[in-house]
Amino acid sequence: MSKKIKYTEGSMGKYKLSDFKRVDKSFFPPPEELAKRMKNTKITISLSDDSVTFFKEEAKKHNVQYQRMIRQVLDDYVRHQKKHQG
């Protein structure tokens, strides 16, 4: 039988539990945003070697696909632009 973990105020390495209480909830998308699948269109694009190398290295560190990371950056950019257009 495993012990139940009880979380309390106190140190968590360099973080304290109270640090996490200040997280801006508007940062996180609502669940329906996370659940929806968008239609993708395949394209051919030429990117700089530096950009591709960066995304491949970061993807490897985080065990994700580098193309998915690039797609996410572009999607975030588009959402930001749409939100701030007048």
DSSP file (Angstrom, degrees, kcal/mol; ACC not computed):
  #  RESIDUE AA STRUCTURE BP1 BP2  ACC     N-H-->O    O-->H-N    N-H-->O    O-->H-N    TCO  KAPPA ALPHA  PHI   PSI    X-CA   Y-CA   Z-CA
    1    1 A M              0   0    0      0, 0.0     2,-0.2     0, 0.0     0, 0.0   0.000 360.0 360.0 360.0 133.5    0.0    0.0    0.0
    2    2 A S        -     0   0    0      1,-0.1     2,-0.2     0, 0.0     0, 0.0  -0.602 360.0-112.6 -90.1 150.1    1.4    3.4   -0.9
    3    3 A K        -     0   0    0     -2,-0.2     2,-0.4     1,-0.1    -1,-0.1  -0.527  30.3-114.8 -76.9 144.4    1.4    6.4    1.4
    4    4 A K        -     0   0    0     -2,-0.2     2,-0.4     1,-0.0    -1,-0.1  -0.648  30.1-128.0 -77.6 133.5   -0.7    9.3    0.6
    5    5 A I        -     0   0    0     -2,-0.4     2,-0.6     2,-0.0    -1,-0.0  -0.694  18.2-158.0 -86.2 132.2    1.3   12.4   -0.2
    6    6 A K        -     0   0    0     -2,-0.4     2,-0.4     2,-0.0    -2,-0.0  -0.951   7.0-149.3-112.4 120.9    0.4   15.5    1.8
    7    7 A Y        +     0   0    0     -2,-0.6     2,-0.3    10,-0.0     3,-0.0  -0.747  24.0 171.6 -91.3 132.7    1.5   18.8    0.2
    8    8 A T        -     0   0    0     -2,-0.4     9,-0.2     1,-0.0     2,-0.1  -0.844  41.5 -80.3-132.4 167.9    2.3   21.6    2.6
    9    9 A E  S    S+     0   0    0     -2,-0.3     2,-0.3     8,-0.1     7,-0.0  -0.433  82.1  86.2 -63.2 144.4    3.8   25.1    2.5
   10   10 A G  S    S-     0   0    0     -2,-0.1     7,-1.3    -3,-0.0     8,-0.2  -0.916  77.4 -32.7 150.6-174.6    7.5   24.9    2.4
   11   11 A S  E     -A   16   0A   0     -2,-0.3     5,-0.2     5,-0.2     2,-0.2  -0.491  33.3-177.9 -78.8 139.2   10.5   24.6    0.2
   12   12 A M  E >   -A   15   0A   0      3,-3.9     3,-1.8     1,-0.3     2,-0.4  -0.657  68.4 -73.1-129.8  73.6   10.5   22.6   -3.0
   13   13 A G  T 3  S-     0   0    0      1,-0.3    -1,-0.3    -2,-0.2     0, 0.0  -0.605 113.8 -14.9  69.3-126.8   14.1   23.1   -4.1
   14   14 A K  T 3  S+     0   0    0     -2,-0.4     2,-0.3    -3,-0.1    -1,-0.3   0.511 132.6  73.5 -85.9  -2.7   14.4   26.6   -5.3
   15   15 A Y  E <   -A   12   0A   0     -3,-1.8    -3,-3.9     3,-0.0     2,-0.3  -0.770  66.3-150.8-108.5 154.8   10.6   27.0   -5.5
   16   16 A K  E >>  -A   11   0A   0     -2,-0.3     3,-1.7    -5,-0.2     4,-0.7  -0.901  29.7-115.8-116.7 152.9    8.0   27.3   -2.7
   17   17 A L  H >> S+     0   0    0     -7,-1.3     3,-1.0    -2,-0.3     4,-0.7   0.851 115.7  62.9 -54.0 -36.1    4.4   26.0   -3.0
   18   18 A S  H >> S+     0   0    0      1,-0.3     3,-0.5    -8,-0.2     4,-0.5   0.772  91.1  66.4 -64.1 -24.7    3.3   29.6   -2.6
   19   19 A D  H X4 S+     0   0    0     -3,-1.7     3,-0.8     1,-0.2    -1,-0.3   0.865  99.4  51.5 -61.5 -34.9    5.1   30.4   -5.9
   20   20 A F  H X< S+     0   0    0     -3,-1.0     3,-1.0    -4,-0.7    -1,-0.2   0.670  97.0  66.4 -79.6 -16.7    2.6   28.2   -7.8
   21   21 A K  H << S+     0   0    0     -4,-0.7    -1,-0.2    -3,-0.5    -2,-0.2   0.676  95.8  58.8 -75.2 -16.3   -0.4   30.0   -6.3
   22   22 A R  T << S+     0   0    0     -3,-0.8    -1,-0.2    -4,-0.5    -2,-0.2   0.334  73.5 130.3 -95.0   7.2    0.5   33.1   -8.2
   23   23 A V    <   -     0   0    0     -3,-1.0     2,-0.7     1,-0.1    -3,-0.0  -0.416  67.0-116.3 -65.2 131.5    0.4   31.5  -11.6
   24   24 A D    >   -     0   0    0      1,-0.2     3,-1.8    -2,-0.1     4,-0.4  -0.582  21.3-156.3 -71.0 111.7   -1.7   33.6  -14.0
   25   25 A K  G >  S+     0   0    0     -2,-0.7     3,-1.0     1,-0.3    -1,-0.2   0.748  88.3  68.4 -64.7 -24.0   -4.6   31.4  -14.9
   26   26 A S  G 3  S+     0   0    0      1,-0.2    -1,-0.3    -3,-0.0    -2,-0.1   0.652  85.9  72.2 -70.6 -12.3   -5.3   33.3  -18.1
   27   27 A F  G <  S+     0   0    0     -3,-1.8    -1,-0.2     2,-0.1    -2,-0.2   0.859  87.0  72.5 -66.9 -35.4   -2.0   31.8  -19.4
   28   28 A F  S <  S-     0   0    0     -3,-1.0     0, 0.0    -4,-0.4     0, 0.0  -0.649  86.2-124.0 -87.2 133.7   -3.5   28.4  -19.7
   29   29 A P        -     0   0    0      0, 0.0    -2,-0.1     0, 0.0     5,-0.1  -0.389  35.8 -97.2 -70.4 153.7   -5.9   27.7  -22.5
   30   30 A P    >>  -     0   0    0      0, 0.0     4,-1.4     0, 0.0     3,-1.3  -0.305  37.5-105.2 -66.7 157.6   -9.4   26.4  -21.6
   31   31 A P  H 3> S+     0   0    0      0, 0.0     4,-2.1     0, 0.0     5,-0.2   0.848 119.9  57.9 -54.4 -37.9   -9.9   22.6  -21.9
   32   32 A E  H 3> S+     0   0    0      1,-0.2     4,-1.2     2,-0.2     0, 0.0   0.821 104.3  53.1 -65.1 -27.8  -11.9   22.9  -25.0
   33   33 A E  H <4 S+     0   0    0     -3,-1.3    -1,-0.2     1,-0.2     3,-0.0   0.875 110.3  47.1 -70.6 -37.9   -9.0   24.6  -26.7
   34   34 A L  H  < S+     0   0    0     -4,-1.4    -2,-0.2     1,-0.2    -1,-0.2   0.835 112.3  50.4 -71.0 -32.5   -6.7   21.8  -25.7
   35   35 A A  H  < S+     0   0    0     -4,-2.1    -1,-0.2     2,-0.1    -2,-0.2   0.747  88.4  95.9 -81.3 -24.3   -9.1   19.1  -26.9
   36   36 A K     <  -     0   0    0     -4,-1.2     2,-0.5    -5,-0.2    -3,-0.0  -0.394  62.9-145.3 -75.0 144.7   -9.8   20.4  -30.4
   37   37 A R        -     0   0    0     -2,-0.1     2,-0.3     3,-0.0    -2,-0.1  -0.902  12.1-144.9-106.4 133.7   -7.9   19.2  -33.4
   38   38 A M        -     0   0    0     -2,-0.5     2,-0.3     1,-0.0     0, 0.0  -0.710  22.2-108.6 -97.1 149.3   -7.1   21.6  -36.1
   39   39 A K        -     0   0    0     -2,-0.3     2,-0.3     1,-0.0    -1,-0.0  -0.597  37.9-149.8 -72.3 132.0   -7.0   20.6  -39.8
   40   40 A N        -     0   0    0     -2,-0.3     2,-0.5    -3,-0.0    -1,-0.0  -0.799   7.8-154.6-106.1 148.3   -3.4   20.6  -41.0
   41   41 A T        -     0   0    0     -2,-0.3     2,-0.3     2,-0.0    -2,-0.0  -0.989  18.8-130.8-120.8 125.5   -2.2   21.4  -44.5
   42   42 A K        +     0   0    0     -2,-0.5     2,-0.3     2,-0.0    -2,-0.0  -0.572  35.1 168.2 -77.2 136.2    1.1   19.9  -45.6
   43   43 A I        -     0   0    0     -2,-0.3     2,-0.5     2,-0.0    -2,-0.0  -0.896  34.6-121.7-137.2 167.6    3.6   22.4  -47.2
   44   44 A T        +     0   0    0     -2,-0.3     2,-0.4     2,-0.0    -2,-0.0  -0.968  37.3 171.8-111.4 130.6    7.2   22.5  -48.3
   45   45 A I        -     0   0    0     -2,-0.5     2,-0.5     2,-0.0    -2,-0.0  -0.995  28.2-138.4-141.0 143.6    9.2   25.2  -46.6
   46   46 A S        -     0   0    0     -2,-0.4     2,-0.3     0, 0.0    -2,-0.0  -0.909  27.0-178.7-102.9 126.5   12.9   26.2  -46.5
   47   47 A L        -     0   0    0     -2,-0.5    -2,-0.0     1,-0.1     2,-0.0  -0.833  34.5 -91.0-119.9 158.9   14.2   27.2  -43.1
   48   48 A S     >  -     0   0    0     -2,-0.3     4,-2.2     1,-0.1     5,-0.2  -0.340  32.9-120.4 -66.4 150.9   17.6   28.4  -42.0
   49   49 A D  H  > S+     0   0    0      1,-0.2     4,-2.7     2,-0.2     5,-0.2   0.887 113.9  56.2 -57.8 -39.5   20.0   25.7  -40.8
   50   50 A D  H  > S+     0   0    0      1,-0.2     4,-2.5     2,-0.2    -1,-0.2   0.912 107.6  47.6 -60.6 -43.5   20.2   27.5  -37.4
   51   51 A S  H  > S+     0   0    0      2,-0.2     4,-2.5     1,-0.2     5,-0.2   0.937 114.0  45.9 -64.4 -46.7   16.4   27.4  -37.0
   52   52 A V  H  X S+     0   0    0     -4,-2.2     4,-2.5     1,-0.2     5,-0.2   0.919 113.5  49.4 -63.8 -43.6   16.1   23.7  -37.8
   53   53 A T  H  X S+     0   0    0     -4,-2.7     4,-2.5    -5,-0.2     5,-0.2   0.926 110.8  50.9 -60.6 -45.3   19.1   22.8  -35.6
   54   54 A F  H  X S+     0   0    0     -4,-2.5     4,-2.6    -5,-0.2     5,-0.2   0.954 113.0  44.2 -57.3 -52.2   17.6   24.7  -32.7
   55   55 A F  H  X S+     0   0    0     -4,-2.5     4,-2.6     1,-0.2    -1,-0.2   0.877 113.0  51.4 -65.0 -37.7   14.2   23.0  -33.0
   56   56 A K  H  X S+     0   0    0     -4,-2.5     4,-2.0    -5,-0.2    -1,-0.2   0.922 112.3  46.3 -64.7 -42.6   15.7   19.6  -33.4
   57   57 A E  H  X S+     0   0    0     -4,-2.5     4,-1.9    -5,-0.2    -2,-0.2   0.926 115.6  45.3 -66.0 -44.0   17.9   20.0  -30.3
   58   58 A E  H  X S+     0   0    0     -4,-2.6     4,-1.7    -5,-0.2    -2,-0.2   0.898 111.8  52.5 -66.2 -40.0   15.1   21.4  -28.2
   59   59 A A  H  X>S+     0   0    0     -4,-2.6     5,-2.2    -5,-0.2     4,-0.6   0.898 108.3  50.8 -62.5 -40.5   12.7   18.7  -29.4
   60   60 A K  H ><5S+     0   0    0     -4,-2.0     3,-0.7     1,-0.2    -1,-0.2   0.910 108.4  52.1 -64.3 -41.5   15.2   16.0  -28.5
   61   61 A K  H 3<5S+     0   0    0     -4,-1.9    -1,-0.2     1,-0.2    -2,-0.2   0.859 118.9  36.1 -60.7 -35.7   15.6   17.4  -25.0
   62   62 A H  H 3<5S-     0   0    0     -4,-1.7    -1,-0.2    -5,-0.1    -2,-0.2   0.318 108.4-120.8-104.9   6.6   11.8   17.4  -24.5
   63   63 A N  T <<5S+     0   0    0     -3,-0.7     2,-0.3    -4,-0.6    -3,-0.2   0.908  71.5 119.3  55.6  48.6   11.1   14.2  -26.3
   64   64 A V  S   <S-     0   0    0     -5,-2.2     2,-0.3    -6,-0.1    -1,-0.2  -0.849  72.1 -87.8-131.8 170.2    8.7   15.8  -28.9
   65   65 A Q     >  -     0   0    0     -2,-0.3     4,-1.6     1,-0.1     3,-0.1  -0.641  27.3-141.0 -81.5 135.4    8.7   16.1  -32.6
   66   66 A Y  H  > S+     0   0    0     -2,-0.3     4,-2.2     1,-0.2     5,-0.2   0.860 101.9  55.3 -66.3 -33.9   10.6   19.2  -33.9
   67   67 A Q  H  > S+     0   0    0      1,-0.2     4,-2.5     2,-0.2    -1,-0.2   0.869 104.9  53.6 -66.5 -34.6    8.0   19.8  -36.6
   68   68 A R  H  > S+     0   0    0      2,-0.2     4,-2.3     1,-0.2    -1,-0.2   0.890 107.9  51.0 -64.6 -39.1    5.3   19.9  -34.0
   69   69 A M  H  X S+     0   0    0     -4,-1.6     4,-2.1     2,-0.2    -2,-0.2   0.924 110.7  47.8 -64.2 -44.0    7.3   22.6  -32.1
   70   70 A I  H  X S+     0   0    0     -4,-2.2     4,-2.3     1,-0.2    -2,-0.2   0.928 111.5  50.7 -62.3 -44.8    7.6   24.7  -35.2
   71   71 A R  H  X S+     0   0    0     -4,-2.5     4,-2.8     1,-0.2    -1,-0.2   0.895 109.2  51.7 -59.0 -41.7    3.9   24.3  -36.0
   72   72 A Q  H  X S+     0   0    0     -4,-2.3     4,-2.7     2,-0.2    -1,-0.2   0.897 108.0  51.3 -64.5 -40.6    3.0   25.4  -32.4
   73   73 A V  H  X S+     0   0    0     -4,-2.1     4,-2.1     2,-0.2    -1,-0.2   0.933 113.0  45.4 -61.2 -45.8    5.2   28.5  -32.7
   74   74 A L  H  X S+     0   0    0     -4,-2.3     4,-2.4     2,-0.2    -2,-0.2   0.918 112.8  50.1 -64.9 -43.4    3.5   29.5  -35.9
   75   75 A D  H  X S+     0   0    0     -4,-2.8     4,-2.5     1,-0.2    -2,-0.2   0.910 111.0  49.4 -61.4 -42.3    0.0   28.8  -34.5
   76   76 A D  H  X S+     0   0    0     -4,-2.7     4,-2.3     2,-0.2    -1,-0.2   0.898 110.3  51.3 -63.2 -40.2    0.8   30.8  -31.4
   77   77 A Y  H  X S+     0   0    0     -4,-2.1     4,-2.5    -5,-0.2    -2,-0.2   0.927 110.6  48.0 -61.9 -46.0    2.0   33.7  -33.6
   78   78 A V  H  X S+     0   0    0     -4,-2.4     4,-2.7     2,-0.2     5,-0.2   0.925 111.4  49.8 -63.1 -45.3   -1.2   33.6  -35.7
   79   79 A R  H  X S+     0   0    0     -4,-2.5     4,-2.2     1,-0.2    -1,-0.2   0.916 111.7  49.5 -58.8 -43.2   -3.4   33.6  -32.6
   80   80 A H  H  X S+     0   0    0     -4,-2.3     4,-1.6     1,-0.2    -2,-0.2   0.923 112.1  47.5 -62.2 -45.4   -1.5   36.5  -31.2
   81   81 A Q  H  X S+     0   0    0     -4,-2.5     4,-0.6     1,-0.2    -2,-0.2   0.906 112.0  49.2 -64.5 -41.9   -1.8   38.5  -34.4
   82   82 A K  H >< S+     0   0    0     -4,-2.7     3,-0.7     1,-0.2    -1,-0.2   0.890 110.1  52.4 -63.5 -39.1   -5.5   37.8  -34.8
   83   83 A K  H 3< S+     0   0    0     -4,-2.2    -1,-0.2    -5,-0.2    -2,-0.2   0.835 114.5  41.6 -65.7 -33.5   -6.1   38.8  -31.2
   84   84 A H  H 3< S+     0   0    0     -4,-1.6     2,-0.3    -5,-0.2    -1,-0.2   0.350  87.2 108.8-102.0   5.4   -4.4   42.2  -31.6
   85   85 A Q    <<        0   0    0     -3,-0.7    -3,-0.0    -4,-0.6    -4,-0.0  -0.616 360.0 360.0 -80.2 143.4   -5.7   43.1  -35.0
   86   86 A G              0   0    0     -2,-0.3    -1,-0.1     0, 0.0    -4,-0.1   0.442 360.0 360.0 -94.7 360.0   -8.2   46.0  -35.0
